[in-house]
Amino acid sequence: MKKSCLDCLYANYSLGTLMIKDFIDHECMKCEHSNSPYFGEIVNDSTICRLFIDEKEYFLNKDRIDKIKELKYKSKFK
């Protein structure tokens, strides 16, 4: 799978992007990551920045961090 801004966790649909999709048959979203060079801009499948993170990667890392914290907490009381 080719990564693009459309697969990024920080890209979301807005009223404007939904209207654009109705006029042209092309998928686009709005970047909402404040540190991204595309912040506030309409992005498509040809854009990607270094801050890309997909949902699967995000939740796998979050789950792993939570388990490490839980293990550290439990080890304090042994």
ZIJOBEL-V596715 format. One record per residue. N is the residue number from 1. RES is the residue in one small letter. SS is DSSP state (H for helix, E for strand, L for the rest). OMEGA is omega in degrees with one decimal (none if undefined). Layout:
N|RES|SS|OMEGA, N|RES|SS|OMEGA
This chain:
1|m|L|177.1, 2|k|L|179.0, 3|k|L|174.4, 4|s|L|-179.9, 5|c|H|-179.8, 6|l|H|179.6, 7|d|H|-175.6, 8|c|L|179.8, 9|l|L|-177.6, 10|y|L|178.9, 11|a|E|-179.1, 12|n|E|175.4, 13|y|L|173.5, 14|s|L|178.7, 15|l|H|179.5, 16|g|H|-178.9, 17|t|H|177.3, 18|l|H|177.2, 19|m|H|177.8, 20|i|H|-179.8, 21|k|H|178.1, 22|d|H|-177.3, 23|f|H|176.8, 24|i|L|-177.8, 25|d|L|-176.2, 26|h|L|-179.0, 27|e|L|174.7, 28|c|L|-178.6, 29|m|E|178.3, 30|k|E|179.1, 31|c|E|-178.7, 32|e|L|175.9, 33|h|L|-172.4, 34|s|L|179.8, 35|n|L|-178.4, 36|s|L|174.7, 37|p|L|179.5, 38|y|L|-176.0, 39|f|L|178.2, 40|g|L|-178.4, 41|e|L|175.5, 42|i|E|-178.1, 43|v|E|179.0, 44|n|L|-175.6, 45|d|L|177.7, 46|s|L|179.2, 47|t|L|174.3, 48|i|L|177.5, 49|c|L|-175.9, 50|r|L|-179.1, 51|l|L|-179.0, 52|f|L|171.0, 53|i|L|178.9, 54|d|L|-175.4, 55|e|H|-177.3, 56|k|H|179.8, 57|e|H|-178.8, 58|y|H|-175.8, 59|f|H|174.4, 60|l|H|179.2, 61|n|H|179.9, 62|k|H|179.1, 63|d|H|179.7, 64|r|H|179.2, 65|i|H|178.6, 66|d|H|179.7, 67|k|H|177.9, 68|i|H|178.2, 69|k|H|179.8, 70|e|H|178.3, 71|l|H|178.2, 72|k|H|179.7, 73|y|H|-179.4, 74|k|H|-178.5, 75|s|H|178.4, 76|k|H|-173.6, 77|f|L|177.7, 78|k|L|none
